[in-house]
Every structure is written in C-alpha cells, then in structure tokens.
Amino acid sequence: MEPISVLLVDDNPIFLRATSQFLEAHDDMAVIGTAERGDAALAQVQGMPPQVILIDLAMPGLPGLEVIPRLRSLLPESGIIALTLLNTNNFRQAALEAGADAFIPKATMRNELIPTIRRVAQNGRGQIADLEITKSGNGSSAARRILIMEDNADLRRLYGKALRQEGYEVHLAGTIQEADALLESSRFDVLLCDIHMGDDRSTDLLREHTTMFATSGTQVIMVSGQVQYRGMCEEIGADFFLEKPVALGTLVAMVNRLTARHTI
C-alpha cells in the first residue's frame, strides 16, 4: 500500500523539520513537501496534490484561515487538518467552517496527529459537492438521514431545526434507548450524539454499534462540553468531536461536508 502523502504548511522552519521527521518515522506516511507561507502552499499543491494537508492557522501574511478555503477549492479530494497553538473553541469552529476536516492543537499533536491523518486519508473526500448544492435542496442532502441524540430538549430542537432547513431528514432521540431502537430499524448517514445522556453515556452505544457504523458508512459526531473526552471518542471510533456550545453554522457545515463525501 502506498504511504499517505502529506504536505506541511507552517511559518516555523523548526516545526516543519521536527514534524517531518516525526511523520517519516511511520512507514505509512510520506512528507512530499513543506511550505512556510500560505501563498507558497497554494502554488505547490497545483503540481503535487497531497492526500492530506497540515496547515497552521496563525501564519503571517496569508493566514491559514484564508488559505484553507482556497485549498478546498483547488483540491476538493484532499483532507485538510488545521494546526494551532491557540486551542480555543472559536479557532476550532472557524477552521471547520473554512473547510478543514479536523482541528488539532499543537500541544496534543504527538497523540492525535497520526490517527487523525489516517482517519482523514481513509475517509477521503470522494465526490465532494459544493455546499451551496446541499443548501439549495437540489443535491443529495434531501435524502440524507440524520439522527440527533441529545437529552436537552431545547438543543435537540435547535439542532434539528437547523438541519431540516438544509433539507435533511432529521430524527430525534432524547434517550439512548430511543436512539438504539432507531439505529436497529434504520440506517443513518450521520449520528450526532451528546456524550452525557442523563446518567448514561453514549460512548457505550458507540462501542456497541462500531461494526454497524463502519459497514453502513454512518459518520459519528460526538458532542460534549468537556474537551477531555476528545481522545476517548477518537479511540472508540467517532469521526469527529465538537465542543459545546456548538455554533449552528459549524454543525451545519460539518454535516454538509460529511454527507457530501458519500454522494455518488
């Protein structure tokens, strides 16, 4: 199997060198290029498209948040992972809304970077559709089924309303038992679930249905106000983690990208 081709974009040459060495120590990784500026990255990818791009958000000149949408336009099939020293919810939301597939604080890179690259590369971007297609109702989102598992009734309705306005078929579950029954009877393209469901945790449900999600292509987004659950969610097979409070724009943009991946 060919190694995953990676492009690193960061204005710190020491970081580029250290990260390149870290990645190249893994047999399934191949760093095919580095860039210290956003404009250099845009020029470089046109002749050598990588499978995954790692990009810093806070570069001088052309910052990562401005480069990411341009990279997404140039390389709709490449995965983009945003990196930053500024681990805030605002930066995370901005990166996802700009078109990144994942967000990793540099402080946690040693544990999170390799599994995230592998997951993004494995998911692929396939037939990525313009988000405006899904918003117009002319794309495939109208047929996409979303299951929202949230014990807070107000949030459940809020998430559901935002996604229904995008044309999705939305099903709501206020308990793990309700969600379990729906999962047993129907296939869903995306499962959005809060971790703490009363006295229960949805991580148990995820473990129980891991094989089913993998075979059916269900994308799982875990939500919690406690960021320490991020690592555990990735370990048990969740595709993404969102920290509460979740901006509706971030949620909709993420679901649009996930469902567009599986459009044929």
C-alpha positions, 0 to 999 in steps of 0.5 A, a space after each residue: 500500500 502506498 504511504 499517505 502523502 502529506 504536505 506541511 504548511 507552517 511559518 516555523 522552519 523548526 516545526 516543519 523539520 521536527 514534524 517531518 521527521 516525526 511523520 517519516 518515522 511511520 512507514 505509512 506516511 510520506 512528507 512530499 513537501 513543506 511550505 512556510 507561507 500560505 501563498 507558497 502552499 497554494 502554488 505547490 499543491 497545483 503540481 503535487 496534490 497531497 492526500 492530506 494537508 497540515 496547515 497552521 492557522 496563525 501564519 503571517 501574511 496569508 493566514 491559514 484561515 484564508 488559505 484553507 478555503 482556497 485549498 478546498 477549492 483547488 483540491 476538493 479530494 484532499 483532507 485538510 487538518 488545521 494546526 494551532 497553538 491557540 486551542 480555543 473553541 472559536 479557532 476550532 469552529 472557524 477552521 471547520 467552517 473554512 473547510 478543514 476536516 479536523 482541528 488539532 492543537 499543537 500541544 496534543 499533536 504527538 497523540 492525535 496527529 497520526 490517527 487523525 491523518 489516517 482517519 482523514 486519508 481513509 475517509 477521503 473526500 470522494 465526490 465532494 459537492 459544493 455546499 451551496 448544492 446541499 443548501 439549495 435542496 437540489 443535491 443529495 442532502 434531501 435524502 440524507 438521514 440524520 439522527 440527533 441524540 441529545 437529552 436537552 430538549 431545547 438543543 435537540 430542537 435547535 439542532 434539528 431545526 437547523 438541519 431540516 432547513 438544509 433539507 435533511 431528514 432529521 430524527 430525534 432521540 432524547 434517550 439512548 434507548 430511543 436512539 438504539 431502537 432507531 439505529 436497529 430499524 434504520 440506517 443513518 448517514 450521520 449520528 450526532 450524539 451528546 456524550 452525557 445522556 442523563 446518567 448514561 453515556 453514549 460512548 457505550 452505544 458507540 462501542 456497541 454499534 462500531 461494526 454497524 457504523 463502519 459497514 453502513 458508512 454512518 459518520 459519528 459526531 460526538 458532542 460534549 462540553 468537556 474537551 477531555 473526552 476528545 481522545 476517548 471518542 477518537 479511540 472508540 471510533 467517532 469521526 469527529 468531536 465538537 465542543 459545546 456550545 456548538 455554533 449552528 453554522 459549524 454543525 451545519 457545515 460539518 454535516 454538509 461536508 460529511 454527507 457530501 463525501 458519500 454522494 455518488 
